[in-house]
Amino acid sequence: MRSVWFCLGLLHLSGSAQSVEDRWESVRAILSAFFPIQDMAFSAGKADARHFTFEKGATSMSTPLAMASSSKFPAAMAIAACVAEGHVTFDTFVHEVFPWWTSDPAVPKSRVTLRHLMSFTSGFYSPDTGGNLPCLGANVSEYTAEGCAREIYDLAPFLFEPGTAWAYNSFHLQVAGAMVAHAAGISVQELLHRYLIGPLSLKATTWLGGENPGLAGNMMTTGDDYDRILRAYVGNELIPETVSREMERDYLGGVRIANSSTFLVQLLGHYSMCNYFECFPPKPSDFTDKCKAADVHMDAGLFGYYPLVDRTKGMYMQIVTMKVPTSKATYFAPTIASMALRLITKGWVDRALHLPTEWLATGTTMDQATSVTEDLLDRSGLRAVWPSASMLWSSLNETVIV
């Protein structure tokens, strides 16, 4: 494996002598040598432009990919842009929009607000990370968005007082989209087009599900389109900073974590509105004030997609890949592989963008991949599934690579 120490020499060149290619050579070397992900693209930039693109294997920046959970952040941006226009506020009660939603103060559901829905603290619960209801399954396109919201209201488990517990599932965002679209007098698909797809001239982005698009997991897009979304978000093009700051607050402080979601907090960090506060450089740790101050947000997907926004430094980057787990034994393997790559790469990306760098991965890419993956397995409690990093990487061969 090529040593990253060699790349350190390149970075010692003077600014006047160092070309753009030289600045990114260390990043390119790591991405090329990172063997757990053979098919991927990668991009990074700031609000002014994309500054770097990389592709290898069968995946390019124009390859159509399913986002899985990485669908949530862009959907939330569209909802937030509608909020910024004044149709509702984050503190609007759902019963103020849907007349069939109870307003009886004796019933906890009456106290659910858009903020609760967007932060996944509304009280709806699922034993898994999705939500097993007909309107979110194979029959999704047979429902209207409001019809699905009504089914969630009637049938989804509701276990917590709003604002007191965090439970990761698809129910919250599906209701949020239907609520805001109804308040604006448009469909959810129109909401996505008017506040996200249209303004950014996205060429290959859609949410499957007809008039009931699955906001939490049914986004199809390309690395090129998602790059445009991240760049617009960093530059506050779509959403005023006052609104995006509401999206980036820590909503897990002082709330209970549902038993179905504890693992996600241990692995990924605290939750904002449809994005996580990252918390691991230089090594994985529990959520800390330092992580909060770093202000790095991401929306990792089950298939390995990893979009990231660093608010403090004003930059973004994304790992563009799609590996579909084929069994429980490979569940989260693509996500952890991308997390490891992010840990190795981020400091070098910051340096290439002439930004402050707190930590640089050094040594060979193979050594670093092993070290950070072992740390992630310890943090997540997944050693019972993968006793070693090499076993996790082997399981990636059992995924479907697109």
Secondary structure, DSSP 8 states (H G I E B T S, - for coil): --BHHHHHHHHTS-TTT--HHHHHHHHHHHHHH-TT--SEEEEEEETTEEEEEEEETTB-TTS-EE-GGGGHHHHHHHHHHHHHTTS--TT-BGGGT-TTS---TTSGGGG-BHHHHHTT-SSB--SSSS---GGGTTTGGGS-HHHHHHHHHHHS-B-S-TTSEE--SSHHHHHHHHHHHHHHTS-HHHHHIIIIITTTT-SS-EESSTTS--TTT-EEE-HHHHHHHHHHHHTTSSS-HHHHHHHTS---TT-EE-TTTHHHHHHH-EE-SSSEE---SSS--S--HHHHHHTEEE---TTS-EEEEETTTTEEEEEE--EE--SGGGTTHHHHHHHHHHHHHHHHHHHHTT---S----SBHHHHHHHHHHHHHHHHT-TTT-SSHHHHHHHGGGSEE-
